[in-house]
Every structure is written in structure tokens, then in C-alpha cells.
Amino acid sequence: MGTQPVGKLMMSMSLPIMISMLVQALYNIVDSVFVAKISEDALTAVSLAFPIQTLMIAVGAGTGVGINALLSKSLGEKNFERANRAANNGVFLAFVSFLLFVVIGACITGVFYNVQTENADIRQYGKDYLYIVSIASLGLFMQMTFEKLLQSTGKTIYSMYTQGLGAVVNLILDPCLIFGWGPFPKMGVSGAALATVIGQCLAALLGLVLNIRVNKEIKLSLKKYPPNTKTMKHIYAVGLPSIIMQSIGSVMTYSLNKILIGYSETAVAVLGVYFKLQSFIFMPVFGLNNGYIPIVAYNYGARKKKRIIQAFKYGSLFAVSIMAVGMVMFLAIPDKLLGFFDASEDMLSIGVPALRIISTHFVIASFSIMMISTLQALSRGVDSMIVSFSRQIIVLLPAAYLLSKFVGLNAIWWAFPIAEVVSMSLCALFLSKAYKKMIKPMED
């Protein structure tokens, strides 16, 4: 990571993750496509579960960001003992996260749906789905952690294998367990949840095997590297702001659902479909970002200024290219995209303008993502947290609420591009300060 040409390095590290995340995004979409065939109420129920699922991903991914930054920086500094402590404490924290969501799933699933809707079918579908994905989330947290360990040492091709396995298993089991194909029982929405957690568990198991066999830069042994308070503090110094930053998305989605359900349950389904579809565009950029962060963190630890700047230029170019393609798709064929989800006339009338309006912020978002990733790689997690909080809580939600009150349903979607412009401005401000303080003084 300190010598190979940056563009080639970034593609070699990021491309496997981008492909695996595309596969993940595909199975997320297919998951909802199958659920939509049960009924629109089932699709709405899964959409309403999204804030809790976002929270789980936030905890796993945020902790992974902290592990990634500490481990890559330690390797750049040739501090292998600290790198091993980071890896093993990361595995321990993944298990703690799982226990947290077992409690959440067991205690609040019913209340969570009861306060959102009075539709009995949506409540039942939602409880069945969310209960399973939360109390059986061990595979999710372990998979994400083992993938971060592989990414931190540059072995991103193997994380593609783990994500690919989970996605393929989910794709195969989804229709079997939802509709009762072959020897499988007909489980409906519960089958979709069970297919997801089985795929995650098998992916986690493969991730463990790969880290033991091929990831020679680290050694997994909780006996030799037991839980260490100092190491966990280092992980969460970067990881906690990232967790909070991504958890804000959970609050934002929940609040938007509350605003939209005041118009109709179909509007909530449209938002859920949008998040599934946009993941097909955003996931590759997040995959790029997973390869980008270790490169910047490593070269910051190694004090290589030129390589940090090159990484940002290449990363931004790749991200903008991906997002531009996504924006064109959403603008040109929104009806075709919604058609995958058996969209009714009502859903099309709401969804077509929604997808077109929201997609106008995609290219702007690509710059924001790369700047936030740079701040995280430089251990400036608080800055990225402030940006995310400002975008989603201070700007997006108030804008959505005011637009809903004074203009109407179709205007709500303009809150997304409005918030993204503010986000990019804040990112540029924080990154400029970080550059002047941390990168510019380096001797290249």
C-alpha cells in the first residue's frame, strides 16, 4: 500500500468489494421483489423495518471503520502487536453488538410496529420479519468484522468471496422459504428473514476460515489478545462517531416514514423501494470507499503526502462516474425500476417523481462520501459525524416536514438534494482544515 501505483492499487483493493457489494445490493432488491409478490402490505412492513436494520449495519460498519483505521495505521507504522490487538478486540466487539440486538429484537419489535401503523397485516408481517433478523444477527456482525480484517490488510478479493457466498445463499433460499418451493416450508415474510440470516452466518463462517488461513498479517487468538480497554477506546475513537453518523440515518428513515405514512402507506413503500434501488448505486461507491480508507490511513501513518492526494483524486473520479450512471438511470426509467416491485398505479404516481427528484443529488453525494471517507481515514471521525448529523437531522428532516406541510407529498423528496448541498459544503470546510493541519505540513 506504500509503493504500488495508487490508481492500480485502489482498483485492486476496491473492485472485489465493489463487485461483492453490487451482489449484496442485488439480493437486497430481489429480497423486496419477492416480498412484494406477497402483497404491498408485506413490502411496507419490510420497509418499516429498515431503520432497525440500518441501526444494526451502523453498529457493525462503524465498529469496522474503527478497526480498519487502527489496524491499517498500525501496519503502516510496523506496529504488529497493536494490529493484532485491534483485530481480536474487533471480533469481541462484534459479539457484544450481537447480544445488544438480541435484547432489542426481543423487547421492542412489537412496540416498534405498533407506534407506526394501525394496519394489522403490516404489524404482523413486520414483527415476523424484524424479530428474526435481530435475534439471529450474529452472522451479520461477524461477517462484517471478518471482512474488515481482510480489507485492512489489502486482501479485499477474499471479502468478495464471503459477501458473494452470503448473497448467493440468500438469493437461492428467498423464494424457497417465502413460497415453499420444493421441500421447504412456505414461511412468507419470515422466510425472507430466515434466508437473510442463513446467508450471513455462512458468510461469517467463511470469513473466519479465510482470516485464519490467508490473513498472515494478523493472528486471531482471544486467549493471546484478550479484550483490552485501551484498544477498544482506540477503535471507538474513530468507530463511535461513524456509528452515530450512520445511526442518524436510522432516525432519519424512521422520521421520514412517520411523515409519509400521514399521506399513505404506499408512500412508505416507495421510500423503502428507493432505498433498495439506490443501494445498487451507492453500494459500489461504499465498496470503493472500503478500499480507499486503508490506503489513506496507511500512507498517513507512513507520512506519504503525495499518495494521499493521489488517492483522493482517483477515488473522487471513480465515485462521480458511478453516481452519474445511477442518476441517468433514475431520471430515464423510474417506471421500469418500480415495475420490478409489482408497483400499483398508486405507487407509480408517487414513485416516478420521487426517484427523479431524489436522484438529482447523486453526483453531489459522491464528493461528500469521498470527503467523509478521507476524514475517517485521518481519524477525524467527529467531523464526519457532525456532517452526517447536520445533513439528516438539522436539514433533511425539517425540510421534509416543512415541504409536506406547505407544498405536498411530491415536494418532500426535494429534501434529499437540499440536504446534500449543505453536506458537501460542510465536508469541504472540514477537509480543508484537516488538509492544512495534517497533510500539508508533511514532507513528501
C-alpha positions as CSV (number, residue, x, y, z in Angstrom):
1,M,0.0,0.0,0.0
2,G,3.0,2.3,0.2
3,T,4.6,1.6,-3.2
4,Q,2.2,0.3,-5.8
5,P,0.7,3.0,-8.2
6,V,-2.3,4.5,-6.4
7,G,-4.9,4.1,-9.2
8,K,-4.0,0.4,-9.8
9,L,-3.8,-0.2,-6.0
10,M,-7.2,1.3,-5.4
11,M,-8.9,-0.7,-8.2
12,S,-7.2,-3.9,-7.0
13,M,-8.4,-3.3,-3.4
14,S,-11.8,-1.8,-4.2
15,L,-13.0,-3.7,-7.2
16,P,-13.6,-7.0,-5.4
17,I,-15.5,-5.2,-2.6
18,M,-17.5,-3.2,-5.2
19,I,-18.5,-6.4,-7.0
20,S,-19.5,-8.1,-3.8
21,M,-21.5,-5.1,-2.7
22,L,-23.2,-5.0,-6.0
23,V,-24.2,-8.6,-5.4
24,Q,-25.4,-7.6,-1.9
25,A,-27.4,-4.8,-3.4
26,L,-28.9,-7.1,-5.9
27,Y,-30.0,-9.6,-3.3
28,N,-31.5,-6.8,-1.2
29,I,-33.5,-5.8,-4.2
30,V,-34.5,-9.3,-5.1
31,D,-35.5,-9.8,-1.4
32,S,-38.0,-7.0,-1.7
33,V,-39.1,-8.1,-5.1
34,F,-40.2,-11.5,-3.7
35,V,-41.8,-9.9,-0.6
36,A,-43.7,-7.5,-2.9
37,K,-45.3,-10.6,-4.6
38,I,-46.9,-11.5,-1.2
39,S,-48.6,-8.1,-1.0
40,E,-48.0,-4.3,-0.8
41,D,-48.6,-4.6,2.9
42,A,-45.7,-7.1,3.2
43,L,-43.4,-4.7,1.2
44,T,-44.5,-1.8,3.5
45,A,-43.8,-3.9,6.6
46,V,-40.2,-4.7,5.4
47,S,-39.7,-1.0,4.5
48,L,-40.7,0.0,8.1
49,A,-38.1,-2.4,9.4
50,F,-35.4,-0.6,7.6
51,P,-34.5,1.8,10.5
52,I,-33.6,-1.1,12.8
53,Q,-31.7,-2.9,10.1
54,T,-29.9,0.4,9.4
55,L,-29.0,0.6,13.1
56,M,-27.6,-2.9,13.1
57,I,-25.5,-2.1,10.0
58,A,-24.4,1.2,11.6
59,V,-23.1,-0.5,14.7
60,G,-21.3,-3.3,12.7
61,A,-19.9,-1.0,9.9
62,G,-19.0,1.8,12.3
63,T,-17.0,-0.6,14.6
64,G,-15.4,-1.9,11.4
65,V,-14.3,1.6,10.4
66,G,-12.6,1.9,13.7
67,I,-10.9,-1.5,13.4
68,N,-9.9,-0.7,9.8
69,A,-8.4,2.7,10.6
70,L,-6.4,1.4,13.7
71,L,-5.3,-1.8,12.0
72,S,-4.1,-0.2,8.8
73,K,-2.4,2.7,10.6
74,S,-0.6,0.2,12.9
75,L,0.6,-1.8,9.9
76,G,1.8,1.4,8.2
77,E,3.8,2.1,11.4
78,K,5.0,-1.6,11.5
79,N,3.4,-2.0,15.0
80,F,2.2,-5.6,14.5
81,E,1.3,-6.1,18.2
82,R,-1.2,-3.3,18.2
83,A,-2.6,-4.5,14.8
84,N,-3.3,-7.9,16.4
85,R,-5.0,-6.4,19.4
86,A,-7.2,-4.3,17.1
87,A,-8.2,-7.4,15.1
88,N,-9.1,-9.6,18.1
89,N,-10.8,-6.8,20.1
90,G,-12.8,-6.2,16.9
91,V,-14.1,-9.8,17.0
92,F,-15.0,-9.4,20.7
93,L,-16.9,-6.2,20.0
94,A,-18.9,-7.9,17.2
95,F,-20.2,-10.5,19.6
96,V,-21.1,-7.7,22.1
97,S,-23.1,-6.0,19.4
98,F,-25.0,-9.2,18.6
99,L,-26.0,-9.5,22.2
100,L,-27.3,-5.9,22.2
101,F,-29.6,-6.6,19.3
102,V,-30.9,-9.8,20.7
103,V,-32.2,-7.7,23.6
104,I,-33.6,-5.1,21.2
105,G,-35.3,-7.6,19.0
106,A,-36.9,-9.5,21.9
107,C,-38.1,-6.4,23.7
108,I,-39.1,-3.7,21.2
109,T,-40.2,-5.4,18.0
110,G,-43.9,-5.3,18.8
111,V,-43.8,-1.7,20.2
112,F,-41.8,-0.5,17.2
113,Y,-44.6,-1.5,14.7
114,N,-47.5,-0.7,17.0
115,V,-46.5,3.0,17.1
116,Q,-46.0,3.3,13.3
117,T,-49.2,1.8,11.9
118,E,-52.6,0.5,12.8
119,N,-52.8,-1.9,9.9
120,A,-52.9,-5.3,11.5
121,D,-51.4,-7.1,8.4
122,I,-48.4,-4.7,8.3
123,R,-47.9,-5.1,12.0
124,Q,-47.8,-8.9,11.8
125,Y,-45.6,-9.1,8.7
126,G,-43.2,-6.6,10.3
127,K,-43.0,-8.4,13.7
128,D,-42.3,-11.7,12.0
129,Y,-39.5,-10.2,9.8
130,L,-37.8,-8.0,12.3
131,Y,-37.7,-10.5,15.2
132,I,-35.8,-13.0,13.1
133,V,-33.2,-10.6,11.6
134,S,-32.4,-9.0,15.0
135,I,-32.2,-12.0,17.4
136,A,-30.2,-14.0,14.8
137,S,-27.8,-11.2,13.9
138,L,-24.6,-12.9,15.0
139,G,-23.8,-13.8,11.3
140,L,-24.2,-10.1,10.3
141,F,-21.8,-8.7,12.8
142,M,-19.2,-11.4,12.5
143,Q,-19.4,-11.3,8.7
144,M,-18.8,-7.5,8.7
145,T,-15.9,-7.8,11.1
146,F,-14.1,-10.6,9.3
147,E,-14.5,-8.7,6.0
148,K,-13.0,-5.5,7.6
149,L,-9.9,-7.5,8.8
150,L,-9.4,-8.8,5.2
151,Q,-9.8,-5.3,3.8
152,S,-7.5,-3.7,6.3
153,T,-4.6,-5.9,5.1
154,G,-5.3,-5.4,1.4
155,K,-6.9,-8.9,0.9
156,T,-10.2,-7.5,-0.5
157,I,-10.6,-10.3,-3.0
158,Y,-11.4,-12.7,-0.1
159,S,-14.1,-10.3,1.3
160,M,-15.7,-10.6,-2.1
161,Y,-15.9,-14.4,-1.6
162,T,-17.7,-14.0,1.8
163,Q,-20.2,-11.4,0.6
164,G,-20.8,-13.4,-2.6
165,L,-21.5,-16.6,-0.7
166,G,-24.0,-14.8,1.6
167,A,-25.7,-13.2,-1.4
168,V,-26.0,-16.4,-3.4
169,V,-27.3,-18.4,-0.5
170,N,-29.9,-15.6,0.2
171,L,-31.0,-15.5,-3.5
172,I,-31.5,-19.2,-3.6
173,L,-33.3,-19.6,-0.2
174,D,-35.5,-16.5,-0.6
175,P,-38.1,-17.9,-3.0
176,C,-37.8,-21.4,-1.5
177,L,-38.6,-20.2,2.0
178,I,-41.1,-17.4,1.1
179,F,-43.3,-19.5,-1.3
180,G,-42.5,-23.0,-0.1
181,W,-40.7,-24.3,-3.2
182,G,-39.6,-27.9,-3.2
183,P,-39.1,-29.5,0.3
184,F,-39.1,-26.1,2.0
185,P,-42.0,-24.8,4.1
186,K,-44.0,-21.8,3.0
187,M,-43.0,-19.1,5.5
188,G,-43.9,-15.8,3.8
189,V,-42.1,-12.8,5.2
190,S,-40.5,-14.9,7.9
191,G,-38.9,-16.9,5.1
192,A,-37.3,-13.8,3.7
193,A,-35.8,-13.0,7.1
194,L,-34.5,-16.6,7.6
195,A,-32.9,-16.7,4.2
196,T,-31.1,-13.5,5.0
197,V,-29.6,-14.7,8.4
198,I,-28.6,-18.1,7.0
199,G,-26.7,-16.4,4.2
200,Q,-25.0,-14.1,6.8
201,C,-24.0,-16.9,9.1
202,L,-22.4,-18.9,6.2
203,A,-20.6,-15.8,5.0
204,A,-19.3,-15.2,8.6
205,L,-18.0,-18.8,8.8
206,L,-16.1,-18.4,5.5
207,G,-14.7,-15.1,6.7
208,L,-13.3,-16.7,9.8
209,V,-11.7,-19.6,7.8
210,L,-10.1,-17.1,5.4
211,N,-8.7,-14.9,8.1
212,I,-7.1,-17.9,9.8
213,R,-5.7,-19.4,6.6
214,V,-4.7,-16.5,4.4
215,N,-4.5,-13.3,6.5
216,K,-1.0,-13.8,7.8
217,E,-0.6,-10.2,8.9
218,I,-2.8,-10.8,11.9
219,K,-3.4,-13.7,14.3
220,L,-6.8,-14.4,15.7
221,S,-6.5,-15.5,19.3
222,L,-8.7,-14.1,22.0
223,K,-6.6,-16.0,24.5
224,K,-3.4,-14.3,23.5
225,Y,-5.1,-10.9,22.7
226,P,-8.0,-10.7,25.3
227,P,-10.4,-7.7,25.5
228,N,-8.3,-4.6,26.1
229,T,-9.9,-1.4,27.2
230,K,-7.2,0.8,25.6
231,T,-7.6,-0.9,22.3
232,M,-11.4,-0.7,22.3
233,K,-11.1,3.1,23.1
234,H,-8.9,3.5,20.1
235,I,-11.3,1.6,17.9
236,Y,-14.3,3.6,19.1
237,A,-12.4,6.9,18.9
238,V,-13.0,6.6,15.1
239,G,-15.7,4.0,15.1
240,L,-18.2,5.6,17.6
241,P,-18.6,8.8,15.5
242,S,-19.1,6.6,12.5
243,I,-21.7,4.5,14.4
244,I,-23.5,7.7,15.4
245,M,-23.2,9.1,11.9
246,Q,-24.8,6.0,10.4
247,S,-27.3,5.6,13.2
248,I,-28.6,9.1,12.4
249,G,-29.7,7.5,9.1
250,S,-31.9,5.2,11.1
251,V,-33.6,8.1,12.9
252,M,-34.0,9.9,9.6
253,T,-35.7,6.9,7.9
254,Y,-38.0,6.4,10.9
255,S,-39.0,10.0,11.0
256,L,-39.5,10.2,7.2
257,N,-41.7,7.1,7.4
258,K,-43.8,8.9,10.0
259,I,-44.2,11.9,7.7
260,L,-45.0,9.8,4.7
261,I,-47.5,7.5,6.4
262,G,-49.6,10.6,7.1
263,Y,-50.2,10.6,3.3
264,S,-50.5,6.9,2.6
265,E,-48.8,3.5,3.4
266,T,-47.9,3.4,-0.3
267,A,-45.6,6.4,0.1
268,V,-43.7,4.5,2.8
269,A,-43.4,1.5,0.4
270,V,-42.0,4.0,-2.2
271,L,-39.3,5.2,0.2
272,G,-38.4,1.6,1.0
273,V,-38.2,0.7,-2.7
274,Y,-36.0,3.8,-3.2
275,F,-33.5,2.7,-0.5
276,K,-33.3,-0.7,-2.1
277,L,-32.8,0.7,-5.6
278,Q,-30.3,3.4,-4.5
279,S,-28.2,0.7,-2.8
280,F,-27.4,-0.6,-6.2
281,I,-25.7,2.7,-7.0
282,F,-24.4,3.6,-3.6
283,M,-23.0,0.2,-2.6
284,P,-20.3,0.2,-5.2
285,V,-19.2,3.6,-4.0
286,F,-19.1,2.3,-0.4
287,G,-17.1,-0.6,-1.7
288,L,-14.7,1.9,-3.3
289,N,-14.6,3.7,0.0
290,N,-13.7,0.5,1.8
291,G,-10.6,0.1,-0.4
292,Y,-9.9,3.8,-0.2
293,I,-9.8,4.3,3.6
294,P,-7.0,1.7,4.3
295,I,-4.8,3.3,1.5
296,V,-5.2,6.8,3.0
297,A,-4.8,5.6,6.6
298,Y,-1.7,3.5,5.7
299,N,0.0,6.3,3.8
300,Y,-0.9,8.8,6.5
301,G,0.9,6.5,9.0
302,A,3.8,6.2,6.6
303,R,3.8,10.1,6.1
304,K,3.4,9.9,2.3
305,K,1.7,13.1,1.3
306,K,1.7,12.6,-2.5
307,R,0.0,9.2,-2.3
308,I,-2.8,10.5,0.0
309,I,-3.6,13.3,-2.6
310,Q,-3.5,10.9,-5.5
311,A,-5.8,8.5,-3.7
312,F,-8.4,11.3,-3.2
313,K,-8.2,12.3,-6.8
314,Y,-8.7,8.8,-8.1
315,G,-11.4,8.0,-5.5
316,S,-13.4,11.1,-6.4
317,L,-13.1,10.3,-10.2
318,F,-14.3,6.7,-9.7
319,A,-17.2,7.8,-7.3
320,V,-18.5,10.5,-9.6
321,S,-18.5,8.2,-12.6
322,I,-20.6,5.5,-10.8
323,M,-23.1,8.1,-9.4
324,A,-23.5,9.8,-12.7
325,V,-24.6,6.5,-14.3
326,G,-27.1,5.9,-11.4
327,M,-28.6,9.4,-11.8
328,V,-29.2,8.8,-15.5
329,M,-30.9,5.5,-14.8
330,F,-33.2,7.1,-12.2
331,L,-34.1,10.0,-14.4
332,A,-34.7,8.0,-17.6
333,I,-36.5,4.8,-16.5
334,P,-38.0,5.2,-13.0
335,D,-41.2,3.4,-14.0
336,K,-39.3,0.4,-15.2
337,L,-37.3,0.3,-11.9
338,L,-40.5,0.4,-9.8
339,G,-42.1,-2.2,-12.1
340,F,-39.7,-4.8,-10.5
341,F,-41.7,-4.4,-7.3
342,D,-45.1,-5.1,-8.8
343,A,-45.9,-1.4,-8.5
344,S,-49.5,-0.4,-8.5
345,E,-50.8,2.7,-10.3
346,D,-50.8,4.5,-7.0
347,M,-47.2,3.5,-6.3
348,L,-46.1,4.6,-9.8
349,S,-47.8,8.0,-9.4
350,I,-45.9,8.6,-6.2
351,G,-42.7,6.8,-7.1
352,V,-41.8,8.1,-10.5
353,P,-41.4,11.8,-9.5
354,A,-39.8,10.6,-6.2
355,L,-37.0,8.7,-7.9
356,R,-36.4,11.5,-10.4
357,I,-36.2,14.3,-7.8
358,I,-34.1,12.4,-5.3
359,S,-31.5,11.2,-7.9
360,T,-30.5,14.8,-8.7
361,H,-28.3,14.7,-5.6
362,F,-26.3,11.6,-6.6
363,V,-23.2,13.3,-8.1
364,I,-23.0,15.8,-5.3
365,A,-23.2,12.8,-2.8
366,S,-20.2,11.2,-4.4
367,F,-18.0,14.1,-3.4
368,S,-19.4,14.1,0.1
369,I,-18.8,10.4,0.5
370,M,-15.1,10.7,-0.5
371,M,-14.5,13.6,1.7
372,I,-16.2,11.9,4.7
373,S,-14.1,8.8,4.0
374,T,-10.9,10.9,4.0
375,L,-11.8,12.4,7.3
376,Q,-12.4,8.9,8.8
377,A,-9.1,7.6,7.4
378,L,-7.4,10.6,9.1
379,S,-9.1,9.6,12.4
380,R,-11.3,12.7,12.2
381,G,-14.5,10.8,13.0
382,V,-16.1,13.6,14.9
383,D,-16.0,15.9,11.8
384,S,-17.8,13.2,9.7
385,M,-20.3,12.7,12.5
386,I,-21.1,16.5,12.5
387,V,-21.6,16.4,8.7
388,S,-24.0,13.5,8.9
389,F,-26.0,14.9,11.8
390,S,-26.3,18.3,10.0
391,R,-27.4,16.7,6.8
392,Q,-30.0,14.3,8.0
393,I,-31.3,15.8,11.3
394,I,-30.8,19.6,11.0
395,V,-31.5,19.9,7.3
396,L,-33.3,16.9,5.7
397,L,-36.0,16.2,8.3
398,P,-37.0,19.8,8.9
399,A,-37.0,20.4,5.1
400,A,-39.1,17.3,4.5
401,Y,-41.6,18.3,7.3
402,L,-42.0,21.9,6.0
403,L,-42.4,20.8,2.4
404,S,-45.0,18.2,3.4
405,K,-47.0,20.9,5.3
406,F,-46.8,23.8,2.8
407,V,-46.4,22.1,-0.6
408,G,-47.4,18.4,-0.6
409,L,-46.2,14.9,-1.0
410,N,-44.2,15.2,-4.2
411,A,-42.2,18.2,-2.7
412,I,-41.0,16.1,0.2
413,W,-38.4,14.4,-2.0
414,W,-36.6,17.7,-2.6
415,A,-35.3,17.5,1.0
416,F,-32.7,15.0,-0.2
417,P,-30.9,17.3,-2.7
418,I,-31.2,20.3,-0.4
419,A,-29.6,18.4,2.4
420,E,-26.8,17.0,0.2
421,V,-25.7,20.5,-0.9
422,V,-25.3,21.5,2.8
423,S,-23.5,18.3,3.5
424,M,-21.0,18.8,0.6
425,S,-20.3,22.4,1.8
426,L,-19.6,21.2,5.4
427,C,-17.4,18.4,4.1
428,A,-15.3,20.8,2.1
429,L,-14.8,23.0,5.1
430,F,-13.7,20.2,7.4
431,L,-11.5,18.6,4.9
432,S,-9.8,21.9,4.1
433,K,-9.0,22.3,7.7
434,A,-7.7,18.8,8.1
435,Y,-5.5,19.1,5.0
436,K,-3.9,22.3,6.2
437,K,-3.2,20.8,9.7
438,M,-2.4,17.2,9.0
439,I,-1.3,16.7,5.3
440,K,0.1,19.9,4.0
441,P,3.0,20.1,6.6
442,M,4.2,16.6,5.5
443,E,7.5,16.4,3.7
444,D,6.9,14.3,0.6
